Amino acid sequence: MEEILAYCGLTCHGCPIYLATREESDEKKEKMRVEITQLCKEQYGVEYKPEDITDCDGCKTEEGGRLFSGCEQCYIRKCASQKSVENCAHCDEYTCERLAEFFVAEPNAEKRLNEIKSSL
């Protein structure tokens, strides 16, 4: 399976929301969604209810596709999509202030994008 890289440098295949979307067991999926709400609160300071954790096929999913509500509202996603860049490493403004703030919580995303930027 090809790795899906979000605009911000996160890998969708490592995202718990993406993984819960693919879970076949409803019982296990519900348990994963509860765990995701705790993770969102701890890592990003955002509070969700388990029912807020919607299915997601990745932030680059086409219009009308399944997209987690948090990703739908993401400033970084909206910006990169409007600029039609493959990911933020391809942006002329890399690294912007919003992305730098995001990297505090997600240093591996920064590492991935820096590797891409250095190869351009």
Helices and strands as residue ranges (DSSP letters): G 12-14, H 16-22, H 26-44, G 50-52, H 69-72, H 75-83, G 88-90, H 97-105, H 107-119
